[in-house]
Amino acid sequence: MTKFLTAALLGISLLASPVALAAQKTVTLSVPGMYCATCPITVKGSLTAVPGVAKVVVSLAQKTAVVTFDDAKTAVPALITATTNAGYPSTPVN
């Protein structure tokens, strides 16, 4: 009986955990200040340093960064802050 209650409580706690509610999201950021081959490297580095970021694809030609992240660990404003602090202000693309 004790093992059953322990297992039940563990299961309930996992369901109620914010980690269980987390989801991967993807956002495209417009980064108009990129103009040379080094710019995307800097932008990608600033975004990958944000905790919760899983993947970053930066396009110099399109002046965008596509970021996949865990929404329980970070949010779009933190991504914008990261690029802005690196010298490349960005905005979400609708």
HELIX and SHEET records of a PDB file:
HELIX    1   1 THR A    2  ALA A   16  1                                  15    
HELIX    2   2 PRO A   18  LEU A   21  1                                   4    
HELIX    3   3 CYS A   39  THR A   48  1                                  10    
HELIX    4   4 VAL A   76  ASN A   85  1                                  10    
SHEET    1   A 4 VAL A  53  SER A  59  0                                        
SHEET    2   A 4 THR A  64  ASP A  70 -1                                        
SHEET    3   A 4 GLN A  24  SER A  30 -1                                        
SHEET    4   A 4 THR A  91  PRO A  92 -1                                        
END                                                                             
